[in-house]
Amino acid sequence: MPSTDLRVLIISHGHPSMSLGGAEVASYNLHKGLNELDGIESFYLARVGHPVPRHGASALMSLRQKDNEILYHAENYDHFLLSNGNTDEIDRDLLRFVRDYEPDVVHFHHYLGLGLETIYAIREAMPDAAIFFTFHEFLTICHNHGQMVKSGGTKLCNRASPIECNGCFQNISPASFLRRERFIKAMLNLADHYVSPSDFLADRFVDWGLDRAKMSVIENGLDVKETANTRLLSKAQSRRSRFAFFGQLTMFKGADILLDAVGRVPDEIWGDDARMMIFGGNLERQPIEYQEKFHDLIERAGERVRFYGAYQNSEMPKLMELADWTIIPSIWWENSPIVIQEAFFHGRPMICSNIGGMAEKITDGVNGLHFRVGSAEDLADRLVDVLTDTKIWDRMREGIPRPPTYIDCAEQHLAQYREVLETRPMSVTPASQHSVASTA
């Protein structure tokens, strides 16, 4: 066996076998990619909580048939401060594992459920390890689910401040938001380097006050082997008229706007061959008003729409074969949605909202089309454009870039790991536990 010259510990807020979100998939793909590189060893630690029961007194739990993966059970979590109230178990169980493994790099892909104190604890216990932190959304900046959308509506937030945040959450004082910001920044500043999958997200965090010199942009890597076939057209068909939405059916993902837009396309343009396919889950977890609105729009759309429910990532190639276009109508900024990479990998041009990471990744008129965020009317116009131009799909398909693989992503991260390890000062000492706690 080749010798190991670099050990990496990847920390995630969930394991993709139990929680199939974008951050979980991205972190796990990086873990797999690093283990395929010569001389590199990666271990994956994922937080787990209810409804998964603890195995015993220790918060550490084994993951069956996985030698380099482990679960850490944590539930005492403060969603406002992103803080773990059970620091005793961090010191007793988590740090025991970390000290035994002795990683050269500890790479956080999230802190939900774990708490930002985990960064402090690892910095104190492993002063010579390089700590990396990847951002996947704006949760450290924005208390509204990290969406940077004004609470109670769909108005986008361009810049957070204690006063602005109090406007969204009037029961929380500006002073409390200021303490929140100071605590979070104190924890994040302990990291040696930050990673963002998009320039847009990186710029937002730099504007918020993080050091640009410590920020790199590395796109998440894709681990897909099978490419979807191009949908076969019948002799009677001359246009690419099948659309698909893939994603969680939350209020921020804009599926209701998509359904509204479908109903606005004239009958003579929609025709009998066009169809909108909705693949998504978690609708039952949304507010009842949104659920009712969604079902009402589905009913009104009639035969134009098919709602297929939740899906597994392994199904994506076969599901993608049913579609010509994919649509991402999110009303929040997004960062680097994995569905963009998946659609491009399978050769499907995209129609997206004209903001944030979506507009950065999808070039209007080159490999997809933009529409005005939140506007069902403008999205309907883009659907009309697609349905009335029989050559547009071929033009857009030619402009699709090759998305990076999980190996590409691992190689870029490894280069950044080595650079930081070679240049960082040794034995970085964190602020005292008392001074950090006093900011909260």
Secondary structure, 3 states (H helix, E strand, C coil): CCCCCEEEEEEECCCCCCCCCHHHHHHHHHHHHHHCCCCEEEEEEEEECCCCCCCCCCCEEECCCCCCEEEEECCCEECCCCEECCHHHHHHHHHHHHHHHCCCEEEECCCCCCCCHHHHHHHHHCCCCEEEEECCCCCCCCCCCCCCECCCCCCECCCCCHHHHHHHCCCCCHHHHHHHHHHHHHHHCCCCEEEECCHHHHHHHHHHCCCHHHEEECCCCECCCCCCCCCCCCCCCCCCCEEEEECCCCHHHCHHHHHHHHHHCCHHHHCCCCEEEEECCCHHHCCHHHHHHHHHHHHHHHHHEEEEECCCHHHHHHHHCCCCEEEECCCCCCCCCHHHHHHHHCCCCEEEECCHHHHHHCCECCCEEEECCCCHHHHHHHHHHHHHCCCHHHHHHHCCCCCCEHHHHHHHHHHHHHHHHHHCCCCCCCCCHHHHHHHC
